[in-house]
Amino acid sequence: MAKVTAINISEKKGVIKTPIPEGVFIEDFGLKDDAHGGKWHRQVSLLAQESIDKMIALGVENLDAGKFAENLTTEGLELHTLPVGTKLQINDVLMEVTQIGKECHTGCAIKQQVGKCIMPTEGIFTKVLKGGVIRPGDEIVVTKVVR
């Protein structure tokens, strides 16, 4: 079963996010009170714990949820293999994958603190089609895969 392991938030872009007990996701905005929210295609960022584990295996220490500035840390789903257009359902929240990976900006706080950032290759971005609340442990259902 694919599931959410953490919801993470920050007031500024480009910094490590802090885990919160639940997230309110707003249609066509993203995570309430998060710096990345807004009317654009990268409203919510997701990163799999399996990707974080790759960094831990390389010897990077003290990695936990939010260190790569992801809004949702997940488990049990190889996120970066999902094509753009794939829809994910978590409780009432419906998201559509809009981008796989991203270009790391200069002076990225994550890269400076962690040494390497995996968001450029393994993180994904979504827009919120329908809002609701997400908590750690909630199941992720892939409702539509576009090939």
C-alpha positions in Angstrom: 0.0 0.0 0.0 1.3 3.5 -0.9 0.9 6.0 1.9 1.8 9.5 3.1 4.4 9.3 5.9 4.7 13.1 6.5 3.2 16.5 5.6 5.9 19.2 5.6 5.5 23.0 5.4 7.7 26.2 5.2 7.0 29.9 5.1 9.9 30.5 2.6 10.9 28.8 -0.7 14.2 27.0 -0.9 14.4 26.0 2.7 13.9 22.7 4.6 10.3 22.2 5.6 8.9 21.2 9.0 6.6 18.3 9.6 3.1 19.1 10.7 0.3 16.7 12.0 -2.0 17.3 9.1 -2.2 19.4 6.0 -5.2 21.3 4.6 -4.9 21.2 0.8 -6.8 23.8 -1.2 -8.1 23.4 -4.7 -5.9 25.2 -7.3 -3.5 26.5 -4.5 -1.8 23.6 -2.7 -0.9 23.3 1.0 -2.5 26.0 3.1 0.2 28.4 4.5 3.0 26.9 2.5 5.4 29.1 0.5 4.9 27.0 -2.7 1.2 27.4 -2.7 -0.4 29.5 -5.5 -2.0 29.4 -8.9 0.8 27.5 -10.8 1.7 24.0 -11.8 4.0 23.1 -8.8 1.6 23.6 -6.0 2.6 20.4 -4.0 5.9 18.6 -4.1 6.2 14.9 -3.3 9.3 12.8 -2.5 9.4 9.1 -1.7 11.1 7.8 1.4 12.7 5.2 -0.9 14.5 8.1 -2.6 15.6 9.6 0.7 16.8 6.1 1.7 19.1 6.1 -1.4 20.8 9.2 0.1 21.1 7.6 3.5 22.8 4.6 1.8 25.3 7.0 0.3 26.3 8.0 3.9 24.3 11.3 4.2 23.2 11.5 7.9 20.3 13.1 9.6 17.8 12.9 6.7 14.2 12.9 7.6 10.9 14.2 6.3 11.0 17.7 4.9 14.8 18.0 4.5 14.4 18.1 0.7 11.7 20.7 1.0 9.0 18.2 -0.1 5.4 18.8 1.0 4.5 15.1 1.1 6.9 12.4 2.0 5.5 9.0 0.7 6.2 5.3 1.0 5.4 2.4 -1.3 5.1 4.3 -4.6 7.9 5.0 -7.1 6.9 8.6 -7.7 9.4 9.6 -10.3 8.1 6.9 -12.7 4.6 8.3 -12.8 3.9 10.1 -16.0 2.7 13.7 -16.1 -1.1 13.7 -16.1 -1.3 10.8 -13.5 -3.9 11.5 -10.9 -3.4 10.7 -7.2 -6.2 10.4 -4.6 -5.5 10.9 -0.9 -8.8 10.9 1.1 -10.8 13.7 -0.5 -7.7 15.3 -2.1 -7.3 14.8 -5.8 -4.0 15.8 -7.4 -2.6 15.7 -10.9 1.1 15.1 -11.6 2.4 18.2 -13.5 6.2 17.8 -13.4 8.8 15.2 -12.7 12.0 16.6 -11.2 13.1 20.2 -11.4 16.2 22.3 -11.9 17.9 23.1 -8.6 18.3 26.8 -8.1 21.6 28.4 -7.3 22.4 28.5 -3.6 19.8 25.8 -2.7 19.7 25.5 1.1 19.0 21.8 0.8 22.1 21.1 -1.4 24.2 23.3 0.9 23.1 21.4 4.1 22.7 17.9 2.7 25.4 18.0 0.0 23.2 16.7 -2.8 19.6 17.2 -3.7 17.5 14.4 -5.1 14.4 16.6 -5.9 15.8 17.4 -9.4 15.6 13.7 -10.4 13.1 11.9 -8.1 10.8 14.6 -6.7 7.5 15.2 -8.4 5.1 18.1 -8.5 1.3 18.2 -8.6 -1.6 20.6 -8.7 -4.6 20.2 -6.4 -7.8 19.5 -8.4 -9.9 18.9 -5.3 -9.1 20.0 -1.7 -9.2 18.3 1.7 -7.1 17.1 4.6 -4.2 14.8 4.5 -2.5 13.1 7.6 0.5 10.8 7.9 -0.6 7.2 7.3 -3.3 8.1 4.7 -3.4 5.9 1.7 -2.3 7.1 -1.8 -4.4 5.7 -4.6 -3.3 6.1 -8.2 -6.6 6.8 -9.9 -5.4 7.5 -13.5 -2.1 6.8 -15.2 -1.5 8.5 -18.5 1.0 6.8 -20.8 
